[in-house]
Amino acid sequence: MADTDFGNFDAVLKDLEASRHAPGFIYYDPQVFKREKERIFMKDWLYVGREEEVPNPGDFMTLRLVGEPVVLVRDRDGTLRALINMCLHRGVEVAEEACGNARAFRCPYHGWTYDLSGRLTGAQSMKELPGFAMSSQSMRPIRLETWHGNVFICFDADPPPFREFIRDLEENFSFLRMDKCRMGFKLKIEFECNWKFAFENLMDFYHVPVLHVKSFGSRVRWGNDGVQLNKLGGSIINYTTSPSTPGGLPLLGKMPWLEDEDVTLGRAGYLQPSLSMFARIDYAGPMVIWPVDETHCEVWIYRLFPEEVFQRPDIEEKLKVYHDFQITVLEEDRTMIESMQRAMKSRSYVPGRMAPLEKTVHHYLNSYIRRVFGPEDAS
């Protein structure tokens, strides 16, 4: 996919009132996916989880993000670290389990060992090898930052300033006090579609009263006057809604620090490459989309509730209601975004006109196109 193909996007880059949706190939072409990885996912700050998932010294969690093996680990001093989960010898993943607690990491192939900071501490038969200085070798570290209990990493050696990246979330979502919350549950659900379809779907409120009419669509009220467009294709949407339960009631009550807010509180925020943040009167809801390949993705959904509600005797019962309702909504979405994916390779597909209420999708796609198909330093 050459830079000269950038002209294919002229119809998308028009003003919203005259624009069309993106051409189908960006949702299935392997060369596009390769560009996305190098220009976006290897450059941006990425949401990878919660500090509470690795709370104690020795706790670790392994991830595979856009094909890259990562281990999050809390070292003996309590410092949270991110490392490339790869032995320096042959590239074998040294942390094999999805999560656990370890005193050290030992490569299961040739036995090279690493401490919890990633430093090489043992390599059999290598001590006498000329030029092999074990004490100076370590698993590759990844830049890591935390924000209100949420963990972000950046693969780039010279990442953009984190405080600049997080500014929109800080201004619009710090009131949720996520550092005072715990995970009610975490979902990982696979979809047979390109990752951008899943991300666009979350910011596309245009479909909500149609597709979700049986679940929650009739409770949502919004318009373009509640939309704030930010840099790098990001946006904030303020709207009225209800808690994400079958009856629209806050089953665990309002967050204590939101007692004066109306129960219809609704806010959504979107940051490239694929992070969404949802605010309700009763919970905070980070969601992140991870590409698996050009036509498959995985959606990670977190539901964060105030720490004090976990003392309730009925907490598991109530959390199950939230959990099951979220599954219901996602399955409604699945039907449509997987249908769109199937359409992309059809010779009959012609990108349709954007609707006025697709303001956020238009803004996101314009930024995405400039970053992936424009000059290398486009932002």
C-alpha positions as CSV (number, residue, x, y, z in Angstrom):
1,M,0.0,0.0,0.0
2,A,1.9,3.0,-1.2
3,D,1.6,6.6,0.0
4,T,0.2,7.6,-3.4
5,D,-2.9,5.6,-2.6
6,F,-3.8,8.4,-0.1
7,G,-5.9,9.9,-2.8
8,N,-8.4,7.0,-2.5
9,F,-9.7,8.7,0.7
10,D,-10.8,12.0,-0.9
11,A,-14.5,11.3,-0.3
12,V,-13.9,10.5,3.4
13,L,-11.8,13.6,4.0
14,K,-14.6,16.0,2.8
15,D,-16.6,17.9,5.4
16,L,-19.1,15.8,7.2
17,E,-22.1,16.9,5.2
18,A,-20.5,15.7,1.9
19,S,-18.3,12.8,3.1
20,R,-18.6,9.1,2.6
21,H,-17.5,6.1,4.7
22,A,-14.1,4.6,4.1
23,P,-13.3,2.1,1.3
24,G,-13.6,-1.5,2.2
25,F,-9.9,-2.5,1.9
26,I,-8.9,-0.7,5.1
27,Y,-10.9,-3.3,7.0
28,Y,-9.2,-6.4,5.5
29,D,-5.9,-5.6,3.7
30,P,-2.9,-7.2,5.5
31,Q,-0.7,-4.3,4.3
32,V,-3.0,-1.8,5.9
33,F,-2.9,-3.8,9.1
34,K,0.9,-3.8,9.0
35,R,0.9,0.0,8.6
36,E,-1.5,0.4,11.5
37,K,0.8,-1.6,13.8
38,E,3.9,0.4,12.9
39,R,2.4,3.9,12.7
40,I,-0.2,3.7,15.6
41,F,0.0,0.7,17.9
42,M,3.8,0.8,18.2
43,K,3.8,4.6,18.7
44,D,0.8,5.4,21.0
45,W,0.1,4.8,24.7
46,L,-2.0,1.7,25.1
47,Y,-4.4,0.8,27.8
48,V,-3.5,-2.7,29.2
49,G,-5.4,-3.1,32.4
50,R,-5.7,-2.3,36.1
51,E,-3.0,-2.1,38.8
52,E,-5.2,-4.4,40.9
53,E,-4.6,-7.2,38.5
54,V,-1.0,-7.4,39.6
55,P,-1.2,-6.1,43.2
56,N,1.6,-7.9,45.1
57,P,5.4,-8.4,44.6
58,G,5.9,-11.3,42.2
59,D,2.5,-11.0,40.7
60,F,2.5,-11.1,36.9
61,M,0.1,-11.1,33.9
62,T,1.0,-12.0,30.3
63,L,-0.5,-10.4,27.3
64,R,-0.1,-10.6,23.5
65,L,-0.8,-7.2,22.0
66,V,-0.9,-6.8,18.2
67,G,1.4,-9.8,18.0
68,E,3.9,-8.6,20.7
69,P,4.5,-10.6,23.8
70,V,4.3,-8.6,27.0
71,V,4.5,-9.4,30.7
72,L,3.3,-7.0,33.4
73,V,5.0,-7.8,36.7
74,R,5.4,-6.2,40.1
75,D,9.0,-6.5,41.3
76,R,10.2,-7.2,44.8
77,D,10.2,-3.5,45.6
78,G,6.6,-3.2,44.6
79,T,7.3,-1.3,41.3
80,L,5.0,-2.2,38.4
81,R,7.0,-3.0,35.2
82,A,6.2,-4.0,31.6
83,L,8.7,-6.2,29.7
84,I,8.9,-7.8,26.4
85,N,8.1,-11.4,27.3
86,M,11.0,-12.9,25.4
87,C,14.1,-14.7,26.3
88,L,17.3,-13.0,25.0
89,H,18.6,-16.4,23.7
90,R,15.9,-17.7,21.2
91,G,12.9,-15.5,21.8
92,V,10.9,-18.1,23.9
93,E,8.2,-16.6,26.2
94,V,9.8,-16.8,29.7
95,A,6.5,-16.2,31.5
96,E,4.3,-19.1,30.3
97,E,1.1,-18.7,32.3
98,A,-1.6,-16.1,31.8
99,C,-1.0,-14.9,35.3
100,G,0.5,-15.9,38.6
101,N,3.2,-15.1,41.2
102,A,6.9,-15.8,40.6
103,R,10.2,-15.3,42.4
104,A,11.9,-15.1,39.0
105,F,11.3,-16.0,35.3
106,R,13.0,-19.1,33.8
107,C,13.0,-19.8,30.1
108,P,11.5,-23.3,29.7
109,Y,13.7,-24.0,26.7
110,H,17.3,-23.6,27.8
111,G,16.9,-22.4,31.4
112,W,18.1,-18.8,31.2
113,T,16.7,-17.0,34.3
114,Y,15.7,-13.4,34.9
115,D,14.8,-11.5,38.0
116,L,11.5,-9.6,38.3
117,S,13.1,-6.5,36.9
118,G,14.0,-8.5,33.8
119,R,17.7,-8.6,34.5
120,L,19.5,-11.8,33.3
121,T,20.8,-13.7,36.3
122,G,21.6,-17.1,34.9
123,A,22.6,-18.6,31.6
124,Q,24.1,-22.1,31.7
125,S,27.4,-22.7,29.8
126,M,27.6,-19.0,28.8
127,K,29.8,-17.5,31.6
128,E,33.1,-18.2,29.8
129,L,31.9,-17.1,26.4
130,P,34.1,-14.2,25.2
131,G,32.2,-10.9,25.1
132,F,29.1,-12.3,27.0
133,A,28.5,-10.0,29.9
134,M,25.5,-11.5,31.7
135,S,25.2,-8.6,34.2
136,S,24.5,-6.1,31.5
137,Q,21.7,-7.9,29.8
138,S,18.0,-7.6,30.5
139,M,14.6,-8.3,28.9
140,R,13.5,-5.3,27.0
141,P,11.6,-2.8,29.2
142,I,8.5,-1.1,27.9
143,R,7.5,2.4,29.0
144,L,4.7,2.2,31.6
145,E,2.5,4.8,33.2
146,T,-0.5,4.7,35.6
147,W,-3.5,6.9,35.9
148,H,-6.2,6.5,38.6
149,G,-5.4,2.8,38.9
150,N,-5.3,2.2,35.1
151,V,-2.2,1.0,33.4
152,F,-0.8,2.2,30.0
153,I,2.3,1.1,28.1
154,C,4.1,2.5,25.0
155,F,6.3,0.3,22.8
156,D,8.1,3.3,21.4
157,A,11.5,4.3,22.9
158,D,10.5,7.9,22.7
159,P,6.8,8.0,23.5
160,P,4.6,11.1,23.3
161,P,4.3,12.8,26.7
162,F,1.9,10.8,28.8
163,R,0.3,13.8,30.6
164,E,-0.5,15.3,27.2
165,F,-2.0,12.1,26.0
166,I,-4.1,11.6,29.1
167,R,-5.3,15.2,29.4
168,D,-8.8,14.7,27.8
169,L,-9.5,11.7,30.1
170,E,-8.2,13.6,33.2
171,E,-10.4,16.6,32.4
172,N,-13.5,14.5,31.7
173,F,-13.3,11.3,33.7
174,S,-11.2,12.0,36.8
175,F,-14.5,12.7,38.7
176,L,-15.1,9.0,38.6
177,R,-12.2,8.4,41.1
178,M,-11.3,5.1,39.5
179,D,-8.4,4.8,42.0
180,K,-11.1,4.3,44.6
181,C,-12.8,1.6,42.5
182,R,-12.3,-2.2,42.0
183,M,-13.1,-4.4,39.0
184,G,-16.6,-5.9,39.3
185,F,-15.7,-8.0,36.3
186,K,-13.5,-8.1,33.2
187,L,-14.8,-9.5,29.8
188,K,-12.7,-10.6,26.8
189,I,-14.8,-11.3,23.8
190,E,-13.7,-12.1,20.2
191,F,-15.3,-10.7,17.1
192,E,-14.9,-11.7,13.5
193,C,-14.3,-8.2,12.3
194,N,-11.6,-5.6,11.8
195,W,-10.8,-3.8,15.0
196,K,-11.9,-0.4,13.6
197,F,-15.4,-1.7,13.1
198,A,-15.6,-2.5,16.9
199,F,-14.2,0.9,17.8
200,E,-16.3,2.9,15.4
201,N,-19.4,1.0,16.7
202,L,-18.7,2.3,20.3
203,M,-18.7,5.9,19.2
204,D,-21.6,5.5,16.7
205,F,-24.7,6.6,18.7
206,Y,-26.6,6.8,15.4
207,H,-27.3,3.0,15.6
208,V,-28.3,2.9,19.3
209,P,-32.1,3.6,19.1
210,V,-32.4,1.1,16.2
211,L,-30.1,-1.9,17.0
212,H,-30.4,-1.6,20.8
213,V,-34.1,-0.8,21.0
214,K,-34.9,-3.9,23.0
215,S,-32.0,-3.5,25.5
216,F,-31.2,0.1,26.3
217,G,-31.7,2.2,23.1
218,S,-34.9,3.9,24.2
219,R,-33.2,5.3,27.3
220,V,-30.4,7.3,25.5
221,R,-30.8,10.9,24.5
222,W,-28.0,12.8,22.7
223,G,-27.2,15.0,19.8
224,N,-24.2,16.7,18.1
225,D,-24.4,19.6,20.6
226,G,-23.1,17.2,23.2
227,V,-20.1,16.2,21.2
228,Q,-16.6,17.6,21.8
229,L,-14.0,16.7,19.1
230,N,-10.4,16.5,20.4
231,K,-7.0,15.9,18.8
232,L,-5.9,12.7,17.2
233,G,-9.4,11.7,16.3
234,G,-10.6,11.6,19.9
235,S,-14.0,12.8,21.2
236,I,-16.2,13.2,24.2
237,I,-19.9,12.7,24.2
238,N,-22.3,13.9,26.9
239,Y,-25.7,12.4,26.9
240,T,-28.5,11.2,29.1
241,T,-29.0,7.5,29.7
242,S,-29.5,5.0,32.6
243,P,-27.4,2.4,34.4
244,S,-26.6,-0.6,32.2
245,T,-29.0,-3.0,33.8
246,P,-32.2,-4.6,32.3
247,G,-34.4,-2.2,34.2
248,G,-32.1,0.8,34.0
249,L,-31.6,1.0,37.8
250,P,-28.3,1.4,39.7
251,L,-28.4,-2.0,41.5
252,L,-25.4,-1.1,43.6
253,G,-26.4,2.5,44.2
254,K,-24.8,5.7,43.1
255,M,-21.0,6.1,43.4
256,P,-20.7,7.9,46.8
257,W,-18.9,10.9,45.2
258,L,-21.7,11.2,42.6
259,E,-24.7,11.4,45.0
260,D,-25.6,14.8,43.8
261,E,-25.6,13.8,40.2
262,D,-28.7,12.8,38.3
263,V,-29.2,9.1,37.7
264,T,-29.3,9.8,33.9
265,L,-25.6,10.7,33.8
266,G,-23.9,9.5,30.7
267,R,-20.5,10.4,29.2
268,A,-18.3,8.6,26.7
269,G,-14.7,9.3,25.7
270,Y,-12.6,8.0,22.9
271,L,-8.8,8.0,22.4
272,Q,-6.8,6.5,19.6
273,P,-5.9,3.9,18.9
274,S,-8.8,2.0,20.5
275,L,-9.7,3.1,24.0
276,S,-13.2,4.0,25.1
277,M,-14.2,5.3,28.5
278,F,-17.8,5.3,29.8
279,A,-19.2,7.1,32.8
280,R,-22.4,6.1,34.6
281,I,-23.9,7.1,37.9
282,D,-22.9,3.8,39.3
283,Y,-19.7,2.7,37.6
284,A,-16.7,3.5,35.4
285,G,-16.3,1.5,32.2
286,P,-13.0,1.4,30.3
287,M,-13.2,-0.6,27.1
288,V,-10.3,-1.4,24.7
289,I,-10.2,-3.0,21.3
290,W,-7.2,-5.2,20.4
291,P,-6.5,-6.3,16.8
292,V,-5.8,-10.0,16.5
293,D,-5.3,-9.8,12.7
294,E,-6.8,-7.8,9.9
295,T,-10.3,-9.4,10.2
296,H,-10.5,-10.4,13.9
297,C,-10.3,-8.5,17.1
298,E,-10.9,-8.9,20.9
299,V,-12.9,-6.5,23.0
300,W,-11.8,-6.0,26.6
301,I,-14.5,-4.6,28.9
302,Y,-13.9,-3.5,32.5
303,R,-16.6,-2.6,35.0
304,L,-15.3,-0.6,38.0
305,F,-17.4,0.0,41.1
306,P,-16.6,1.8,44.4
307,E,-14.6,-0.4,46.8
308,E,-17.2,-0.2,49.5
309,V,-19.9,-2.0,47.5
310,F,-17.8,-5.2,47.5
311,Q,-18.8,-5.6,51.2
312,R,-22.4,-6.2,50.3
313,P,-23.7,-9.7,50.8
314,D,-25.5,-9.7,47.4
315,I,-22.5,-8.3,45.4
316,E,-22.0,-11.4,43.3
317,E,-25.7,-11.6,42.4
318,K,-25.8,-7.9,41.4
319,L,-22.5,-8.0,39.4
320,K,-23.9,-11.0,37.4
321,V,-26.8,-8.8,36.3
322,Y,-24.4,-6.1,35.0
323,H,-22.3,-8.8,33.4
324,D,-25.1,-10.6,31.7
325,F,-26.7,-7.4,30.4
326,Q,-23.3,-6.3,28.9
327,I,-23.2,-9.6,27.1
328,T,-26.7,-9.0,25.7
329,V,-25.7,-5.6,24.3
330,L,-22.4,-6.9,22.8
331,E,-24.2,-9.8,21.0
332,E,-26.6,-7.2,19.5
333,D,-23.6,-5.3,18.2
334,R,-21.9,-8.5,16.9
335,T,-24.6,-9.2,14.4
336,M,-24.1,-5.9,12.7
337,I,-20.3,-5.3,12.8
338,E,-19.6,-8.9,11.6
339,S,-22.1,-8.3,8.8
340,M,-20.3,-5.1,7.8
341,Q,-17.0,-7.1,7.8
342,R,-18.5,-9.6,5.3
343,A,-19.5,-6.7,3.0
344,M,-16.1,-5.2,2.7
345,K,-14.7,-7.7,0.1
346,S,-17.9,-7.7,-2.0
347,R,-17.6,-6.1,-5.4
348,S,-21.0,-4.6,-4.7
349,Y,-19.9,-2.5,-1.8
350,V,-19.8,1.2,-2.3
351,P,-19.2,3.4,0.8
352,G,-22.3,5.3,1.7
353,R,-22.8,8.9,2.7
354,M,-22.1,9.8,6.3
355,A,-25.1,10.8,8.4
356,P,-25.0,14.1,10.3
357,L,-25.1,12.1,13.6
358,E,-21.9,10.3,12.6
359,K,-19.8,13.3,13.6
360,T,-17.5,11.3,15.9
361,V,-16.9,8.5,13.3
362,H,-16.1,11.1,10.7
363,H,-13.6,12.8,12.9
364,Y,-11.9,9.6,13.9
365,L,-11.6,8.2,10.4
366,N,-10.1,11.5,9.1
367,S,-7.4,11.4,11.8
368,Y,-6.8,7.6,11.2
369,I,-6.4,8.1,7.5
370,R,-3.9,10.9,7.9
371,R,-1.8,8.9,10.4
372,V,-1.8,5.6,8.5
373,F,-1.7,6.8,4.8
374,G,-0.1,10.3,5.2
375,P,3.5,11.3,5.7
376,E,5.3,9.3,8.4
377,D,5.2,12.1,10.9
378,A,1.5,12.8,10.5
379,S,-0.4,13.4,13.7
